[in-house]
């Protein structure tokens, strides 16, 4: 028989927002239960140095999330390793179903599920995550100042990231598998006019190239999807 747990406040997600909610809810005596989800710690667990966290000039992303989890626990937040697969908000108390089979009922629910990067899914990409491969220009662009940077994609996010990275990079190359962008026209115009951005049409990333000692990206291998 499935276990049923009731709490005043159920928090879904365990990134910075989730753990912060856990701290404040616990201090408010709301007896929070936080369900970590599929990626405990969120996207910061896939980064290396974090330089924009107040109070630390430099801290590793995974270490910061370990500290946040410990802080939430110390305040009295009950942290559960489970994944919410269904949430019913039609009636009170709200009811969430965990992948474990546990039913969580709650007087209130805080959604802190965050975002997930859209990765290409190739082996070499995974090998260099945090060592030259990133899904957050705002987080990591500063570390590659003066370098040549490649951005993959043709939507708003890719174009915005490419434009932002011109603040640091010596050159930005946008690689897109088609010959037109899906981004808004105003963003497209800015990108195509920017002197530091080159666009590579009809190309797809095949492999991220790099070294193991010291670990880092040295280049990429691309393929023209029209000519091979």
VENWOMO-V49317 format. One record per pair of residues at least 4 apart in sequence whose ideal C-beta (glycine too) atoms are under 8 Angstrom apart, sorted by the first residue. I is the first residue (numbers start at 1). J is the second residue. Records with the same first field share a line. If there is no record, write none. Layout:
# VENWOMO-V49317
I=J ; J
This chain:
# VENWOMO-V49317
2=101 ; 102 ; 103
3=101 ; 102 ; 103
4=102 ; 103 ; 104 ; 105
5=33 ; 102 ; 103 ; 104 ; 105
6=93 ; 104 ; 105 ; 106
7=31 ; 32 ; 33 ; 78 ; 104 ; 105 ; 106 ; 107
8=30 ; 31 ; 32 ; 106 ; 107 ; 108
9=25 ; 30 ; 31 ; 32 ; 33 ; 106 ; 107 ; 108 ; 109 ; 110
10=32 ; 33 ; 35 ; 94 ; 96 ; 104 ; 106 ; 108 ; 109 ; 110
11=18 ; 21 ; 22 ; 25 ; 32 ; 33 ; 34 ; 35 ; 77 ; 109 ; 110 ; 112
12=18 ; 34 ; 35 ; 37 ; 84 ; 87 ; 96 ; 109 ; 110 ; 111 ; 112 ; 113
13=17 ; 18 ; 34 ; 35 ; 36 ; 37 ; 42 ; 111 ; 112 ; 113 ; 114
14=18 ; 19 ; 34 ; 35 ; 36 ; 37 ; 39 ; 40 ; 41 ; 42 ; 69 ; 79 ; 112
15=19 ; 41 ; 42 ; 43 ; 44 ; 65 ; 112 ; 114
16=20 ; 42 ; 44 ; 65 ; 68
17=21 ; 112 ; 114
18=22 ; 34 ; 36 ; 42 ; 110 ; 112 ; 114
19=23 ; 34 ; 65 ; 68 ; 69 ; 71 ; 72 ; 77
20=24 ; 68
21=25 ; 32 ; 34 ; 110 ; 112
22=26 ; 32 ; 34 ; 72 ; 75 ; 77 ; 79
23=27 ; 71 ; 72 ; 75 ; 77
24=28
25=30 ; 32 ; 77 ; 110
26=30 ; 31 ; 32 ; 72 ; 75 ; 76 ; 77
27=75
30=108
31=76 ; 78
32=76 ; 77 ; 78
33=77 ; 78 ; 80 ; 104 ; 106
34=72 ; 77 ; 78 ; 79 ; 80
35=80 ; 82 ; 83 ; 84 ; 96 ; 98 ; 104
36=40 ; 79 ; 80 ; 81 ; 82
37=83 ; 84 ; 113
38=83
39=43 ; 45 ; 116
40=45 ; 65 ; 69 ; 81
41=45 ; 62 ; 65 ; 66 ; 68 ; 69
42=65 ; 114
43=47 ; 114 ; 115 ; 116 ; 117 ; 135 ; 136
44=50 ; 61 ; 62 ; 64 ; 65
45=61 ; 62 ; 65
46=61 ; 117 ; 129 ; 130 ; 135
47=61 ; 130 ; 134 ; 136 ; 139 ; 140
48=60 ; 61 ; 130 ; 131 ; 140 ; 143
49=58 ; 59 ; 60 ; 61 ; 143
50=56 ; 58 ; 59 ; 60 ; 61 ; 64 ; 139
51=57 ; 58 ; 142
52=139
53=59 ; 64
56=64
59=63 ; 64
60=64
61=65 ; 130
62=66
63=67
64=68
65=69
66=70
67=71
68=72
69=73 ; 79
70=74
71=75
72=77 ; 79
73=77 ; 79
80=98 ; 102
82=98 ; 99 ; 100 ; 102
83=98 ; 99 ; 100
84=96 ; 97 ; 98 ; 99 ; 104
85=97 ; 98 ; 99
86=96 ; 97
87=94 ; 95 ; 96 ; 97 ; 109
88=94 ; 95 ; 96
89=94 ; 109
92=107
93=105 ; 106 ; 107
94=105 ; 106 ; 107 ; 108 ; 109
95=103 ; 104 ; 105 ; 106
96=103 ; 104 ; 105 ; 106 ; 109
97=101 ; 102 ; 103 ; 104
98=102 ; 103 ; 104
117=135 ; 136
118=135
119=125 ; 126 ; 135
120=125 ; 152 ; 205
121=125
122=126 ; 205 ; 206 ; 207 ; 208
123=127
124=128 ; 207 ; 208 ; 209 ; 210
125=129 ; 133 ; 208
127=208 ; 210
128=132 ; 133 ; 208 ; 210 ; 215 ; 216 ; 217
129=133 ; 134
130=134
131=210 ; 215 ; 216 ; 217
132=144 ; 208 ; 210 ; 216 ; 217
133=208 ; 217
134=139 ; 140
136=140
137=141 ; 151 ; 161 ; 164 ; 165
138=164
140=144
141=145 ; 149 ; 164 ; 165 ; 167 ; 168 ; 169
142=168
144=149 ; 165 ; 168 ; 169
145=168 ; 169
146=168 ; 169 ; 170
147=168 ; 169 ; 170
148=169 ; 170 ; 171 ; 172 ; 173
149=165 ; 168 ; 169 ; 171 ; 172 ; 173
150=172 ; 173 ; 174 ; 175 ; 205 ; 220
151=158 ; 161 ; 162 ; 165 ; 172 ; 173 ; 174 ; 175
152=158 ; 175 ; 176 ; 205
153=157 ; 158 ; 159 ; 174 ; 175 ; 176
154=158 ; 159 ; 174 ; 176 ; 177 ; 178 ; 180 ; 181 ; 182 ; 183
155=159 ; 181 ; 182 ; 183
156=160 ; 182 ; 183 ; 184 ; 187
157=161
158=162 ; 174 ; 176 ; 183
159=163 ; 174 ; 181 ; 183 ; 187 ; 188 ; 190 ; 191
160=164 ; 183 ; 187
161=165
162=166 ; 172 ; 174 ; 191 ; 197
163=187 ; 190 ; 191 ; 194 ; 197
165=169 ; 172
166=172 ; 194 ; 196 ; 197
169=196
170=196
171=196 ; 197 ; 198
172=194 ; 196 ; 197 ; 198
173=197 ; 198 ; 199 ; 200
174=191 ; 197 ; 198 ; 199 ; 200
175=200 ; 203 ; 204 ; 205 ; 220 ; 222
176=181 ; 199 ; 200 ; 201 ; 202 ; 203
177=202 ; 203 ; 204 ; 225
178=201 ; 202
179=201 ; 202
181=187 ; 188 ; 191
183=187 ; 188 ; 191
184=188
185=189
186=190
187=191
188=192
189=193
190=194
191=197 ; 199
192=197 ; 199
200=222
202=224 ; 225 ; 226
203=222 ; 223 ; 224 ; 225
204=222 ; 223 ; 225
205=220 ; 221 ; 222
206=220 ; 221 ; 222 ; 223
207=220 ; 221
208=217 ; 220
209=217 ; 218 ; 219 ; 220 ; 221
210=215 ; 216 ; 217 ; 218 ; 219
211=215 ; 216 ; 218
223=228
224=228
